[in-house]
């Protein structure tokens, strides 16, 4: 299964990635900044990496069209007063972008920010 892993640099993403590779999935890691992503050397040859910022619509074209599933682990940790607006825009952009793919499953991590 070809899986898009958003939030690959985050707490959950870093722990999920090796498990997905171990289970034999083809994983496309989505990161906002390539310089901040340091996967273990043991899996580097088994993954692909795309630069993607869900608030920057021009980067959405980097999502492969032939993905089967995705983990949506992207959440702003900002204390901005626009937190909910940014979260909603990210989710809508993601939904719109993956609607143009062959995706069948999405796992969405809900975050309650108070």
N, C-alpha and C positions, 0 to 999 in steps of 0.2 A: 504494500500500500504506500502511495506517495503522500506524505504528510507535510503540511505547512505548519511550522512551529513559530508563532509570533511570541515575542517576549523571551527569546532564547537566552538573553543575558540576565534575566531576572531570577529570583530565588527558585521558583518552581521550574521554570524553563531549563535552567542549568542542571537540575536533577532529573528532569524528564527526558532530556535529549539522549543520554547514554542508554537509557532503558529502551527507548524507541529503536535506536540503532541495534541494540542487542537482540531485540525481537524481530529484526530483519526488515524494518521499514526503511524506505528511501525518505530521508528527512531534508526538507528545505528550511533552513534557519533564517528567520526574518529578524533583522537588527536595524536600529536607527543609525548606528555608528559602527562601521566595520572595525575601527580601531579599539573598540571596547569589548569585542567578542574574542574570547580565547578558549576555544573548545579543547578538550584533552587531545594530545597528539594521537592517541590510539584510535580516535574516530574521525580525525580531520579528512581522511581520504574517503570516508563513507557518507559524507554530508555535502550539501551545497549551501551556499550562503547568498542571500539577497539583501540589499539595503532597502528598507521600507519604513516610511514614516506615515502612519495612518492619518495624520493631520495635513499631509502634503500630498494632494491628489495626484500630482505628476509621478510620484514614486509607485503608485498602485499598479502601474503597468508592469512592474517587476515580478508580480505574482504569476507563477506558471499557470497555464491554462489547464494542464492535465493533472491537477491534484485530486486526490480521493477524499482527503480529510484535512481538518485544521484544528489546531488548539489556539484559542484566542486568549492569551495571557497578558495582554497589553492593558495597563492601567496607569494613569498619570499619578505620580506620587506627589505632585505639586500641591501646595497649600493655597493655590490660586482661588480666588472667589469665583472664577469661571470653570471650576473643576467639573461640574455636571455637564455643562455645555461642551467642554472638550471631550469628555467621555462619550457623550452622545454622538458627537461628530465623528470620532474615531470608529465607533461601532457601525454607524451608518455607512461611512466610507468603506469599511471592511465588508459589510454586507453587499454593497453595490459592486465592489471589485470581485468578490468570489462568486457572485451570481453569473459572471462571465466565464466561469470555469466548469470543470466536470465534477465538482465537489459533491460528495454524498453525505458527509458527516462533519459537524462542527461541535467542538467542546468549548464552552464559554465559561470562563472563570468569573463569577460575579464578585465584585468587591464592594463592600459597604464602607464608604468613606464618610465619617461624621466629624 
